Structures are given as structure tokens and as C-alpha cells.
Amino acid sequence: MEQRCPFALDTTGRDIHGEAAALRAQGPATRVGLPGGVVAWSLNGHDEIRKVLTDPRVTKSARNHWPAFVNGEIPPDWEMISWVAMDNMVTAYGKNHVRLRRLVGNAFTPRRTEAFRPRVEELTEQLLDALAAAEPGEVVDLRERFAYPLPARLVADLIGMPEEARAKTAKVIDAMVDTTVTPEQAQAVLAGWRGAMAELIADKRREPGEDITSDLVAARDEDGSRLSEDELTDTIFAILGAGSETTINFFDNAITALLSNPDQLELVRSGRATWDDVIDETLRVESPLVHLPLRYAAEDIELGGVTIPKGDPILVNYSAVGRDPGLHPDSPDTFDVTREDKEHLTFGLGPHYCMGAGIARLIATTGLSRLFARFPDLALAVDRSELQPLPTFIMNGHRSLPVRLTSRVTAGASAA
């Protein structure tokens, strides 16, 4: 197949899986066009992605390893500026990365994750109670009413952000993952989330609480050498954005898959499969994260005979891993909770492995199990083909998820 050079990524995200397959067919590393005329290397195969995620010659620090950014060739209103301008544990390199992860790591230990369980259960039941108040047979947007608020509000709790501020910041995050934004909107997004984080930090300096932001503020104020003000601001935002947006889309995709494949849902209800099976198979076949901009080659890197030059940006397609026929030759596009090998890399690999994976699994298991227990006859209100994708090549989800709440059981039975 003749390679287009570069392959222009569809900013509307209309067919992320078809696009990944077309790119994979062109080779292990393919040049793609991003908004603003920026060219990057796209990786869509499991073997290449796994290698890059663990290669010390690949970094996420634009300020250290992307010459175009360092030299001012990337304008401040670039459509994806928020993803490369932040200075936090996601974009840090080397010793700085280790230092920042260590500071944040205490918030995500198994013990603290388990201590968070009662709040997860409480909020899940609150949202289900609100859904149960709908008229029988009424069509509701389950993304707006459940998939979105459950993880978003829980992560806001973790960082100590009040509901009014969270709702305001959520609009900024939604715009940040939208790859159809204009340069003017991109600038507003960057200013918006930094302003919101600055307000939260100021509030926690005045009135600290039992939350991650207060802990990091204390670390910053006790010893400024451990955490700069920019690192503090940007790290808190990374926790909020990464912890909420991916889990929102996970719920969207998992619910869609189960309602579109009732035989798979029955396997779980009959005990022949578990909610862990649902979680991993959803992450394999419909990863909520497509591309997480960006990585950079700190040295020349060869992948399958293709050389990525030092300083070039790299785009890893997480959603392509689980559907790679080289990894899953048996019907890789089919949702099958009984599949023995459900390997995916949605939580990453190596030094940037997701610190919140344990909490994400807790929220996912609690949310899905109680939703389907409370509404055993839940059904899509439209054909799956009518669901509209989010306008982005960064995330994988739908603009809305209309369902019918045809019957329900009592809250006590739901929690049983």
C-alpha cells in the first residue's frame, strides 16, 4: 500500500479504528499530520508501541526534547498547546519524573484506594437513585447522567475541588480533548485550566483539607525545591483530567458494548464471566484513550526498519494495541468477555504507567455492577450505529448515550 506522506489524522474522530488499521498497514511508524501543520510519527502496532513505552530514549518532555517547541516554532496558540506546555509528572523526564511520581504516589496506594471505596459506593447509589426517579420507559442520556458525573465527581473529591468549580473546569477539559478547536479556543483552554488550578491551590493554602491538593501544597510550601509552583499547578490538573476523562469514556464504551451484545452481559449475570473480564475486554477493544500527545525521540530510534530522527514527536495509538491482528489474531474487533488473552496497554507501560489504575478499576467495577443490578432491562434507545463519536482523535467515546430505563429494582437489591 502506498503511504501518504503525511497521513492527515481525522480531527473529528469519525473512524478511529479504521484509521488505525490503515496506518498499521503502511508500516510500523507512519508520518501523520496534526492540527496546525505539525508532523509526527504515528505508532499503531502492539510490538512497536510496547517497545517505545519502555525505551529510555523516548521522553514526554517537550521542553527538553522537542526542538520545534524549544525554539519557538510551535506557536502559543497551537491547537494542541495544552498537551505539551504543561510541566508535571506526565511530561517530566528522568530524575524530575521520579521526584514528581514519588510525591503523588502516596495518594494512590492500595490502602488509600480501599479507603475510597465507601465514597465510590455512596456516589454511585446517589446517581442511580436519581436515574430511578425517571418515568418507566423514559429515554435518558446515560453519559450525562451517570458515566460522566461518577468519575468526574470522585476525582474532584480526591483533589478537594468543590462541585461548582469542577463543573466549570469540566468544560475546559472537554474543550482540551476536542481536536477540532481553533487556535483562539486552544489559548482559552490553556488559560482556563491553569486559572482554575491556581484558584484551587489558593483555596487550599487558606483552608487545607484531606485531599491530594492540600498534600502537594504542603510539600511545595515546606520545601520549594521539591515542587515548583508550575509543577504543582500542572500536576493537580493532570490528576483531574487523566482520572476523569478516561473513566468517563470507559463507562460509555463498556455500557454500549454490553447493551449491544446481550449475550456477553448474560455471561456476567450467570457467573460465567466477571466484571474484571468486562473491564479488560472493553479496554482492549474500545480503549477510552486513543492518542495521548506527545512523546519525543531523544535519540534516533529504529522501529522495524524505519528510523525516527532525534527530536521528532511520536504519537502512540493506545486504542490500536488491542485490535492489532498480530497480537490478537482471533477476531480482534469482536467484543468477547470470555477471550483468554485480553492484553491491552490502556494504562500504559513502564515509567509512565497509570498511577490511578487501582482506583479506576474500583470505580468501574462498582459503577457497572450496580448500574446493571438496578436496571436489569436497560436498553439502548437508538441503534449503536446512530451514536455519534466525540470530535477528537485523543479520546474514544460518544457525544451522548441515550438509553431506556424500562424497569428497576430497589436500591437495597442493587447494592446486594
C-alpha positions as CSV (number, residue, x, y, z in Angstrom):
1,M,0.0,0.0,0.0
2,E,1.4,3.3,-1.0
3,Q,2.0,5.6,2.0
4,R,0.5,9.1,2.1
5,C,3.1,11.5,3.5
6,P,2.0,12.7,5.9
7,F,-1.3,10.9,6.6
8,A,-3.7,13.6,7.9
9,L,-5.4,12.4,11.1
10,D,-9.1,13.0,11.1
11,T,-9.7,15.6,13.8
12,T,-13.4,14.6,14.1
13,G,-12.6,11.1,15.2
14,R,-15.3,9.6,13.0
15,D,-13.5,6.2,12.5
16,I,-10.5,5.8,14.8
17,H,-10.3,2.1,14.4
18,G,-10.5,2.2,10.6
19,E,-7.8,4.9,10.6
20,A,-5.6,2.9,12.9
21,A,-5.9,-0.2,10.6
22,A,-5.0,1.9,7.5
23,L,-1.9,3.4,9.3
24,R,-0.8,0.0,10.6
25,A,-0.9,-1.3,7.0
26,Q,1.6,1.4,6.0
27,G,4.3,0.2,8.4
28,P,5.5,0.3,12.0
29,A,5.9,4.0,12.1
30,T,4.0,6.4,9.8
31,R,4.2,10.2,9.5
32,V,0.9,11.9,10.2
33,G,-0.3,15.4,10.1
34,L,-1.6,17.0,13.3
35,P,-3.6,20.3,13.6
36,G,-1.5,23.4,12.7
37,G,0.6,21.5,10.2
38,V,2.7,19.7,12.8
39,V,4.0,16.4,11.6
40,A,4.5,13.4,14.0
41,W,5.2,9.7,13.8
42,S,2.2,7.5,14.5
43,L,2.6,4.1,16.0
44,N,-0.3,1.6,15.7
45,G,1.2,-1.8,16.3
46,H,1.5,-3.6,19.6
47,D,5.1,-4.6,19.3
48,E,6.3,-1.1,18.3
49,I,4.2,0.6,20.9
50,R,5.4,-1.7,23.7
51,K,9.0,-1.0,22.7
52,V,8.6,2.7,22.7
53,L,6.7,2.9,26.0
54,T,9.7,1.3,27.8
55,D,12.6,2.8,25.7
56,P,14.6,5.3,27.8
57,R,15.4,7.1,24.5
58,V,11.8,8.2,24.3
59,T,10.6,11.0,26.5
60,K,7.4,13.1,27.1
61,S,9.2,16.4,27.8
62,A,8.7,18.9,25.0
63,R,10.8,21.5,26.9
64,N,13.8,19.1,26.9
65,H,13.5,17.1,23.7
66,W,11.3,18.7,21.1
67,P,13.4,21.3,19.2
68,A,10.4,22.8,17.5
69,F,8.9,23.7,20.8
70,V,12.1,24.8,22.5
71,N,13.0,27.1,19.5
72,G,9.5,28.7,19.5
73,E,8.4,27.2,16.2
74,I,5.3,25.9,18.0
75,P,3.1,29.0,18.5
76,P,1.4,29.6,21.8
77,D,-2.0,29.2,20.1
78,W,-1.3,25.8,18.6
79,E,-4.4,23.8,18.7
80,M,-2.8,21.2,21.0
81,I,-0.7,23.5,23.1
82,S,-2.1,22.4,26.4
83,W,-0.8,18.9,25.9
84,V,2.8,19.9,25.5
85,A,3.0,23.1,27.6
86,M,2.2,21.5,30.9
87,D,5.0,20.8,33.4
88,N,4.1,17.9,35.6
89,M,4.8,14.2,36.2
90,V,3.2,13.3,32.9
91,T,5.7,15.4,30.9
92,A,8.7,15.3,33.2
93,Y,11.9,13.5,32.3
94,G,14.5,11.5,34.3
95,K,15.0,12.5,37.9
96,N,12.3,15.1,37.7
97,H,9.8,12.4,36.7
98,V,10.8,10.1,39.5
99,R,10.6,13.0,42.0
100,L,7.1,14.0,41.0
101,R,5.7,10.5,40.9
102,R,7.1,9.9,44.4
103,L,5.3,13.0,45.7
104,V,2.0,12.0,44.2
105,G,2.3,8.2,44.7
106,N,1.1,8.2,48.3
107,A,-2.4,9.2,47.1
108,F,-2.7,6.0,45.1
109,T,-1.6,3.2,47.4
110,P,-3.8,0.1,47.6
111,R,-4.7,1.1,51.2
112,R,-5.8,4.6,50.2
113,T,-7.7,3.2,47.2
114,E,-9.6,0.8,49.5
115,A,-10.4,3.7,51.9
116,F,-12.0,5.5,49.0
117,R,-14.5,2.6,48.4
118,P,-17.3,4.0,50.7
119,R,-17.4,7.3,48.8
120,V,-17.5,5.4,45.4
121,E,-20.4,3.3,46.6
122,E,-22.2,6.4,48.1
123,L,-22.0,8.5,44.9
124,T,-22.9,5.5,42.7
125,E,-26.1,5.0,44.6
126,Q,-26.9,8.7,44.6
127,L,-26.7,8.7,40.8
128,L,-28.7,5.5,40.4
129,D,-31.4,6.9,42.7
130,A,-31.7,10.0,40.5
131,L,-32.0,7.8,37.4
132,A,-34.6,5.7,39.2
133,A,-36.8,8.8,39.5
134,A,-37.3,8.9,35.8
135,E,-40.5,7.6,34.3
136,P,-40.6,4.0,33.2
137,G,-39.5,3.7,29.6
138,E,-38.1,7.3,29.6
139,V,-35.1,7.9,27.4
140,V,-32.2,9.4,29.3
141,D,-28.6,10.3,28.4
142,L,-26.6,7.8,30.4
143,R,-23.3,9.5,29.6
144,E,-24.5,12.8,31.0
145,R,-26.4,11.3,34.0
146,F,-24.0,8.5,35.1
147,A,-20.9,7.8,33.0
148,Y,-19.8,11.5,33.3
149,P,-20.6,12.6,36.8
150,L,-19.4,9.4,38.6
151,P,-15.7,9.5,37.8
152,A,-15.6,13.3,37.4
153,R,-17.0,14.0,40.9
154,L,-14.9,11.3,42.5
155,V,-11.7,12.6,41.1
156,A,-12.7,16.1,42.1
157,D,-13.1,14.7,45.7
158,L,-9.6,13.3,45.5
159,I,-8.1,16.7,44.8
160,G,-10.5,18.6,47.0
161,M,-12.3,20.6,44.3
162,P,-15.8,21.7,45.1
163,E,-18.7,20.8,42.7
164,E,-19.2,24.3,41.3
165,A,-15.5,24.6,40.4
166,R,-15.5,21.1,39.0
167,A,-18.4,21.7,36.7
168,K,-16.7,24.9,35.4
169,T,-13.4,23.1,34.8
170,A,-15.1,20.2,33.1
171,K,-16.0,22.4,30.2
172,V,-12.3,23.3,29.8
173,I,-11.3,19.6,29.8
174,D,-13.9,18.8,27.2
175,A,-12.5,21.5,25.0
176,M,-9.0,20.3,25.6
177,V,-9.6,16.9,24.2
178,D,-11.6,18.3,21.2
179,T,-9.2,18.2,18.3
180,T,-11.4,20.5,16.1
181,V,-10.8,23.6,18.3
182,T,-9.5,26.8,16.7
183,P,-6.2,28.4,17.8
184,E,-8.1,31.0,19.8
185,Q,-10.0,28.4,21.6
186,A,-6.8,26.5,22.4
187,Q,-5.4,29.6,24.0
188,A,-8.5,30.0,26.1
189,V,-8.3,26.3,27.2
190,L,-4.8,26.7,28.4
191,A,-5.6,29.8,30.3
192,G,-8.8,28.3,31.6
193,W,-7.4,25.2,33.3
194,R,-4.4,27.0,34.7
195,G,-6.6,29.7,36.2
196,A,-8.9,27.1,37.7
197,M,-6.0,25.2,39.3
198,A,-4.5,28.5,40.6
199,E,-7.8,29.2,42.4
200,L,-8.0,25.7,43.9
201,I,-4.4,26.0,45.2
202,A,-5.1,29.4,46.7
203,D,-8.1,28.0,48.5
204,K,-6.1,25.0,49.9
205,R,-3.4,27.3,51.1
206,R,-6.1,29.2,53.1
207,E,-8.0,26.1,54.2
208,P,-6.2,22.8,53.7
209,G,-8.2,19.6,53.8
210,E,-7.8,15.8,53.5
211,D,-7.0,15.8,49.8
212,I,-4.2,15.5,47.3
213,T,-4.0,19.2,46.5
214,S,-3.5,20.1,50.2
215,D,-0.8,17.4,50.5
216,L,1.0,18.7,47.5
217,V,0.7,22.4,48.6
218,A,2.2,21.4,51.9
219,A,5.1,19.7,50.2
220,R,5.6,22.7,48.0
221,D,5.5,25.2,50.8
222,E,7.6,23.2,53.2
223,D,10.4,22.7,50.7
224,G,10.1,24.6,47.4
225,S,12.9,22.6,45.9
226,R,10.7,19.5,45.9
227,L,7.9,21.1,43.7
228,S,7.8,24.3,41.7
229,E,4.6,26.3,41.5
230,D,4.2,25.4,37.8
231,E,4.7,21.7,38.7
232,L,2.1,22.0,41.5
233,T,-0.5,23.6,39.2
234,D,0.0,21.3,36.3
235,T,0.3,18.1,38.3
236,I,-3.1,18.7,40.0
237,F,-4.6,19.3,36.7
238,A,-3.1,16.1,35.3
239,I,-4.7,14.1,38.1
240,L,-8.1,15.7,37.4
241,G,-8.0,15.4,33.6
242,A,-6.5,11.9,33.3
243,G,-8.5,10.5,36.2
244,S,-11.9,11.7,34.9
245,E,-11.9,11.8,31.1
246,T,-10.6,8.3,30.5
247,T,-13.0,6.7,33.0
248,I,-16.0,8.6,31.6
249,N,-15.3,7.2,28.2
250,F,-14.7,3.7,29.7
251,F,-18.2,3.6,31.1
252,D,-19.6,4.9,27.9
253,N,-17.9,2.2,25.9
254,A,-18.5,-0.6,28.4
255,I,-22.2,0.1,28.7
256,T,-22.5,0.4,24.9
257,A,-20.7,-2.9,24.3
258,L,-22.8,-4.8,26.9
259,L,-26.1,-3.4,25.6
260,S,-25.1,-4.1,22.0
261,N,-24.1,-7.7,22.9
262,P,-26.7,-9.0,25.4
263,D,-25.2,-12.5,25.2
264,Q,-22.0,-11.1,26.8
265,L,-24.0,-9.4,29.5
266,E,-25.7,-12.7,30.3
267,L,-22.3,-14.3,30.7
268,V,-21.6,-11.9,33.5
269,R,-25.0,-12.3,35.1
270,S,-24.7,-16.1,35.1
271,G,-21.3,-16.0,36.7
272,R,-19.5,-17.4,33.6
273,A,-17.6,-14.1,33.3
274,T,-16.7,-11.4,35.8
275,W,-16.8,-7.6,35.8
276,D,-13.0,-7.7,35.6
277,D,-13.4,-9.6,32.3
278,V,-15.7,-6.8,31.1
279,I,-13.3,-4.1,32.1
280,D,-10.3,-5.6,30.4
281,E,-12.2,-6.6,27.2
282,T,-13.6,-3.1,27.0
283,L,-10.2,-1.6,27.4
284,R,-8.8,-4.0,24.8
285,V,-11.4,-3.4,22.1
286,E,-12.6,0.1,22.9
287,S,-9.8,1.9,24.8
288,P,-11.1,5.2,26.1
289,L,-7.8,6.8,25.2
290,V,-6.7,6.9,21.6
291,H,-3.7,9.2,21.4
292,L,-2.0,10.9,24.4
293,P,0.1,13.7,22.9
294,L,3.1,13.6,22.7
295,R,6.4,11.7,23.0
296,Y,9.7,12.6,21.5
297,A,12.8,10.8,20.3
298,A,15.8,11.8,22.5
299,E,18.0,9.9,20.0
300,D,17.5,8.3,16.6
301,I,15.2,5.3,17.1
302,E,14.8,2.4,14.6
303,L,11.4,0.6,14.5
304,G,11.1,-2.2,12.0
305,G,13.5,-0.7,9.5
306,V,12.0,2.8,9.9
307,T,14.2,5.5,11.6
308,I,12.6,8.1,13.8
309,P,15.1,11.0,13.9
310,K,16.1,12.6,17.2
311,G,13.8,15.4,18.2
312,D,10.8,14.2,16.2
313,P,7.4,13.9,18.0
314,I,5.7,10.5,18.4
315,L,2.0,9.7,18.7
316,V,1.2,6.4,20.4
317,N,-2.2,4.9,19.5
318,Y,-3.4,3.1,22.6
319,S,-6.7,2.1,21.0
320,A,-4.9,0.3,18.2
321,V,-3.0,-2.1,20.5
322,G,-5.9,-4.4,21.5
323,R,-7.1,-4.6,17.9
324,D,-3.7,-5.4,16.4
325,P,-4.1,-8.8,14.5
326,G,-0.5,-9.5,15.3
327,L,-1.4,-9.6,19.0
328,H,-5.0,-10.9,18.8
329,P,-5.3,-12.9,15.5
330,D,-8.7,-14.3,16.5
331,S,-11.4,-11.7,15.7
332,P,-9.6,-8.7,17.2
333,D,-12.5,-6.4,16.6
334,T,-15.0,-8.6,18.4
335,F,-16.1,-7.9,22.0
336,D,-15.7,-11.2,23.8
337,V,-15.5,-11.3,27.6
338,T,-14.5,-15.0,27.5
339,R,-11.4,-14.2,25.5
340,E,-8.5,-15.8,27.3
341,D,-6.0,-13.1,26.3
342,K,-7.3,-9.6,26.7
343,E,-3.9,-7.8,26.6
344,H,-4.1,-4.0,26.2
345,L,-1.9,-1.1,27.1
346,T,-4.6,1.4,28.1
347,F,-2.9,2.0,31.5
348,G,0.4,2.5,29.8
349,L,3.6,0.6,30.5
350,G,7.0,1.4,32.1
351,P,7.8,4.6,33.9
352,H,4.5,6.3,32.9
353,Y,2.2,3.5,33.9
354,C,-1.1,5.0,35.2
355,M,-0.9,5.5,39.0
356,G,-4.6,5.6,39.3
357,A,-5.3,2.2,37.7
358,G,-6.4,0.7,41.0
359,I,-8.9,3.5,41.7
360,A,-10.2,3.4,38.1
361,R,-10.9,-0.4,38.4
362,L,-12.7,0.2,41.7
363,I,-14.9,2.8,40.2
364,A,-15.5,0.7,37.1
365,T,-16.5,-2.4,39.0
366,T,-18.7,-0.6,41.4
367,G,-20.4,1.5,38.8
368,L,-21.1,-1.2,36.2
369,S,-22.2,-3.9,38.7
370,R,-24.7,-1.6,40.5
371,L,-26.0,0.0,37.3
372,F,-26.9,-3.3,35.7
373,A,-28.3,-4.7,39.0
374,R,-30.6,-1.7,39.5
375,F,-31.7,-1.6,35.8
376,P,-31.7,-5.2,34.6
377,D,-33.6,-4.3,31.4
378,L,-31.5,-1.3,30.4
379,A,-31.5,-0.9,26.7
380,L,-30.1,1.4,24.0
381,A,-32.7,3.9,22.8
382,V,-31.1,4.0,19.3
383,D,-29.2,1.7,17.1
384,R,-25.5,1.6,18.0
385,S,-24.6,2.9,14.5
386,E,-26.5,6.1,15.3
387,L,-24.3,7.0,18.3
388,Q,-22.1,10.0,17.4
389,P,-18.4,9.9,18.3
390,L,-16.7,12.6,20.2
391,P,-14.9,15.2,17.9
392,T,-11.4,14.1,18.7
393,F,-8.6,11.7,17.9
394,I,-7.4,11.9,21.6
395,M,-10.4,10.2,23.3
396,N,-12.8,7.4,22.3
397,G,-16.4,7.9,23.3
398,H,-19.8,9.3,22.3
399,R,-21.4,12.7,22.4
400,S,-24.3,11.1,24.2
401,L,-25.6,7.7,25.2
402,P,-29.4,7.5,25.0
403,V,-30.9,4.6,26.9
404,R,-34.4,3.4,28.0
405,L,-34.9,2.8,31.7
406,T,-37.6,0.2,31.3
407,S,-37.5,-1.4,34.8
408,R,-35.6,-1.1,38.0
409,V,-35.1,-2.9,41.3
410,T,-34.8,-1.4,44.8
411,A,-31.6,0.3,46.0
412,G,-31.1,-2.5,48.5
413,A,-31.1,-5.2,45.9
414,S,-28.9,-3.1,43.7
415,A,-26.2,-2.9,46.4
416,A,-26.5,-6.6,47.3
